[in-house]
Amino acid sequence: MNLEATAQDEAFRAMVRAYFATEYPQDILAKLANGQTLTKADLLASQRALAAKGWIAPGWPEAYGGTGWTVSERFIFDEELERAGAPSVSPMGLLYVAPVIYTFGTQAQKDRWLDDILSSRTFWAQGYSEPEAGSDLASLRTRAVRDGDHYIVDGVKTWTSDGHYADWIFCLVRTSDEGRKQQGITFLCIDMKTPGIEVKPIITIDGGHHLNAVTFTNVRVPVENRIGDEGLGWTYARHLLAHERTSYAHIAGKRRQLEAVRRASAEAPWGDELTEAGSALRRRIAETEIDILCLEMTTLRALAPLSNGEAPGDEASIIKIAATETAQQVTERGLELAGPYAQPFFADRHDADWRAGLEDIPAFAAPETATYFFTRAQTIYGGATEIQKTIIARQLGL
C-alpha cells in the first residue's frame, strides 16, 4: 500500500478544493457551520451541484454514471468534501441501494431507478430495523404475502433515516418462515406514495428530525419491485452492508471537528487551563488524534482491493467499530471543553436562530453538545458494535 501522493493526486486535490471554495453552494456550508439541520431542499441543492459536476457517484461503475476515479482520487474527494464542511450525499440511494440494483437488479429495474438516483430526482430510505429487530435483522417481522402480481406488505420499520424525505424505500420483508430465519427474507423496493404507508417523526435528543417510524398496512407492492429472487434478500443485504460499513470512516471530517475543538479552547475563558501542557483534556485530544490516524490506515487497507476491482476487504466490521467509537471520542472532547455550558435539550435546529436564548454561553457549546447527542447513535445504527465484534470473531474462527 503506497501512501505517497503522486503529482496527479495533488493536482486532483487542488481542483476539488477549489471547487468547494468557489463553485459549491456556500449557503449550505454556512448553515452547517451554524449547527443547523439541513432541509430536503438543502440536500437536493448540494447533491445537484455535485451531479452537475459529474461528481455525485464516485463509487459507481462508469457504465452507470460513475466518475472513473482511482481509489486514491475517491479518498481525496471525500477528504476535501469534509474539509470544506460540506454534507455527505444522502447515502440510502447513492451508496446503499444503487449498488444492489446495478449488481443484482434486472435491466428494467436499472433503467427505472438508477438515473433518478444519480440525478437526485428521487430520495430513498432504508427499511431494515424494526421495533424488535434492530441489529438482529434476521428477526424482522414485516411480512409480504404474495397475491398474484403483487405482495401485500404489513409491518413497521423504525429508526428510518430521512424517511420523511423519501420517495422510495427499500425494505427487507419476510416472505417465508421455513428454514433458517435468513432464508425467508426478500428485498423489496416500495413507492412511498403507495396507499397504506404512514410516516411518523421521531425527534431525537439533539433537536433534529432525522428518524421516523414507517407503518405498512395492506400495502400492495408489484412483484416487479423485488430485487433478485424471493428469499435471497439476506444475500443482497449483506452486499449492501459491506459498502455501508466502510462508508463510516469520515476521517477528514473527524479531524475537522477535533480542530474546531482546539480553536474553541483558545476562545473559551477556561480553555487555557484545560489544554495546558500535562492536562487531561490535552492528553485525550492527542489520543483521539492517534485513533483517527489508526482508523485512516485501516480504511486505506480495506479499500486497497478496490484498485484491483475487488470488493472492500474483510476489515468492514473493524472500520464500523473504530469509526463510530472515534466519532464519539471527538464529540466527547467538545463536551468536556463545554463543561457546565453543555445544554441538555435543543429546539428544532432547522432555523438560523435556533440558539436564541443561549447567547450567554460560548458559541461553540450548543453545536458541540447537539453533535455529541446525535453521535451517541453511531455505535448502534448500521450494525451495533456488539454485533460487529461477533462478526469479527466468526471471521477469526472463534
N, C-alpha and C positions, 0 to 999 in steps of 0.2 A: 504494500500500500504506500504509494508515493504521496507525501504530504506537501511537497514543494510546489508552489503555484507557478504555472507557466506564464509566459508573456501574454499568451492568448487569454488565459484565465483573468489576468489583471486588467486587460483591455475590456473584457466582458463585464467585470465588476464595475469598472468606471462608467460603462454605458448604462448599466442597471441603476447605479447610484444617481446618475444624472437624471434619469427618468423620474425617479421618485422625488427628486428635489425640484423638478421644473414642470413635468407633464402630469403627474398623478394628482387627483383632486386633493388640494391642500385643506379644504374644509373638513374632510374626513379625518385627516391627521390631527387637526385642531380639536375635533370632538373627542377623539380618543385621548389626547393629551390632557383634556379637561376631565377625564374619568367618566364620560358619558357612555351610555349603551347605544349602539348603532341601531337605526331603524332598518326595515327591509329596503326602503329607498336608498339608504346609505350603502348597504351591502350590494345592491344592484349596481349603483354608480361605481363602486370600487371594482366589481367584477367585470363590468362592461368596459371600464377603462383598460383593464388588463387584456380583455378579449380583443379590443380594438388594436392593441399592440401585438396580438398573437401569442400572449404570454399566459393565458388563463389555465392551460393544462399541460405543464411541463412533463408530467409523468405518463401522458397518453402516448401510444404509438403514433408516429407521424401519419400513418394511413387514416387515422381517425381525428386528426387535428392537433396532435402533439407538436412540440417545438423542435424535436430532434436534438435537443441539447445533450451534452455529455453529462455524466453523473456529477462531475465537479461543477459544471455550469448550473445544474439544478440546485446543488448545495449552495452555491454562491448567490443565486437568485433568492432563495429562502432567507439567507443571511441578510441580504440588503433590504428585502421587504420588511423584515423585523427590525433591522437597524433604523429604518426610516419611521417606524412606529405605525406602519400600515396593517390593516387586518388581514389575516389569512383568508383564503377563499372559504366559502361555506362548504365544508367537506362532504356532506352527505351525498350530493350529486357527483361532484367532480372527482373526489378522491375515493369514495366508497362504492357507490352503486355502479358508476360508469365502468370500472374495470371488470365488474361481474357481467355487465351487459355485453361489453365487447369481447369478453373471453368465453362466456357460456350462452349468450343470447342468440336468437335467430337473426337472420338478416333483416327481417321485418321489424324486430324489436330495436336493432341498431339504428335503422332508418327512422324509426318513430321517436326515439328518445335522445340519442347521443347529440345531435345537432342542437336541440333545445337546451340540453345541459351545457354544452360548450358555449353557447351564446347567452347563457343566463336568462333565457326566456322562461325556464321553469326552475323552481326551487324544490328540493327533495328533503324528506325527513326519514329517519331510520326507526322502524317499528320492531325493536328487539325486546327490550326489557318489559317486564310485566310486574304487577303488584307482588307476585310470589315467585317471580323468575327474573332475577337481575343478572348477576354473573353466571348463574346456573341456567343458561338459556335452554338447555335440553328439557327443563321442567315447564316450559311455556304451555299455556292452556288456550290461547286464542285459536279457535278452530275454524277450519274451512271445509265445508261439506260440498262435494261435487253434485251439481244439479244441471245436467245436460252440458251446455257450453259455458256454464258459469260455476263459480264457487260461491257459497253463501258463508260469509265470514262473521263470526261473533266473538267478542272478547274485548280486552282492554290492554293497551300499551301505555306505559308510563315513562316519565323522565325523557320525553320525546323532545330533543333539542330542536328549536325553531319550527316546531310543528304548526305554530300559528301563522308561519310564513309559507308553509309548504303547499305546492300544487300537487305533488305526488308523494307517496310514502312507500318504501319497500319494507316488506314485513316477512318475518318468519312465522308461519302458521302451522298448526298441527292438522294433518290430513289422515293420520293413522295412529292407532295405539298398539299395533303389532310390533314384535321385535324390540330391539333396543330403542330407548327414547329418541335418540338422534335420527333413527331411520324413518320416523313418521313425520318429519318436518319438511315443509315445502316453502319455496321462496316466491312470494307474490308481490307484484307492483300494483298499487291501488291509487286511482284518481281521488284526490281529497274532496272533490265536488260530488262524489257519489252519495246518494241519499243513505242515511243511516250512520254517518260519521259525525261525531261530536268532539270538539276540541275544547278542553278546559285548561286555563292557565295555571301554572304552578309558579308563584312568586318566591324567589329564593332569598336567603337572608342578606345577600349583598344588595338587595333592592332592584334586581333585574328580572325581566321576564325572558328567561332563556328556555324554560322547560314547560311541558304540557302533559296532560293525560288525554289519550285519544281512545274513544269508545266506538266500537263497531257493533251495530245492531242490524242483523239481517242485511248486510252489505253485499250486493251482487257484484262479483268481480269476474270479468271474462277470463276463460281459461288461457286465452292468448296472452294474458298478462303474467303468466307463470314463467319464471326463468328456469330453463332446463327441465329435467324430469321431476315428476311428483315423487316426494320422499327423499330427494337429494339436496334439499335446502341447506342441510348442515354442511355439506361439502362446499357449497358456494359461499356460505357464511364464513367458513374458516379461511377461504381465499381472501375475502374482504377484510377480516380481522387482522391478517398478516400485514396488509397495507395500512390499516388504521393504526396499529400499534407502533409502526415505525414512523408515523406522522406526528407523534407527540413530542419529538425532541426539542424543537424550537430553541435551539442553542443561542442564536443571536438575540432572540427576544429575552431570554433569561439574563444574558449579560447586560442588555439594555436596562432591564428592571433593577439589577443589582447596582449598576452605575447610578441610576436615579436615587437609590438609597444613599449612596455615597454623597451625591450632590445635596440631598436633603439634610444629611448630617451636618454639612457646612452651614446650612441656613437655620437649623434649629438652635434655639438658645442653649440647649443642653448637649448639642451634637459633639462638641469637642471633648466633653467629659466621657461620652460613650464610645468614641472612636479613637481615643488617645492610645499611644503605644502600650501594649500589655493589657488592654481592656478586653473583657469577654466578648463584647459585640464585634470588635475589630478581628478577634481571632475567628469568630464564627463566620464573618464575611469572607475571610481568607479560605476557610474550609469549604464554603459554598462555591467559591471560585474554582477550587481544585475539583470539586464534584462535577461542576459544569464541564471542565476540561476532560475529565474521565468519560462523561456522557458523550462528548464530541467524538472522542476516539472510538468508543463503542459503536456509535451511529455510523461513522465512516467505515468501520469494519463490516457492519451489517449491510451497508449499501454498496460495498465494493463489487459483489456479484452482479449488480445491475449493469456494470460496464461490459459484462460478457453476455448480456441478455437473459440472465437468470433471475430468479425471484430473490427478494431480500433474504438475508441469512437467518439462521435459527436464533439470532440474538433479539428477535422481535419482543419476546416477553421480558427479557432483561432491560431493553430500552424502555418499555412501558413502565416498569417499576422505577428505574433510575430517573427517567424524565419527569414523572409525576411527583416523586418524592423530592427531587431537586427543585421543581417549581414551587412546592410548598415551603422548602427551605428559604427560597428567595423572599417569599411573602412574609415569612416569619421574621426575617431581618428587618423588613419595613415596619412590621408591627412592634418589634422591640424598640425601634427608634421612636415610633409614635408614642409609646408608653401610655400615660393616662389620657392622652388625647385620642386614642383609638375609640371609635364610636360603635355601639352595639347594633345600630339599625340605621338603614338609609331608606329614604323615599324613592320613588321612581327616578331612575338615573337617565331617562331619555332627554330631559330638559337641560338647557345650558346652565340654568340657575339651580341645579339640583342640590348644591351645597348651601343654599340660602339658610341662614340661621347658624351656620358653622363658621362664621367669619373670624371668631375669636380663637380658633385653633390653627396650627400651622397648615399651610395649603396642601402639603403632601399627605397629611394624616388620614383624611377621609378616603381618597382614592386608594391608598395603600391598604387600609382596613377592608374596603369593599373587595379589593382583589384577593386579600387573604381569605375572606369568607368564601368567595367563589372557587378558589383553588382547592379548598378542602375536598371537593368532589372528585378531583382528578385521580386519586388513588382508588376510586370506586368505578367510575364510568369507563367503558371500553374494556372491561375485564378487571375485577378487583385485584389488588396486589396479592392477596392470598391465593387467588386462582392462578395468577401468573407464576407464583412460586411452585404450585403443583405441576404446572406445565413444564417448568424447567426441571423439576425433579424427575418427571417421566422421561424427558429427553436424556437425562443422565442415567437412566435405568434404575432409579432409586425406588 
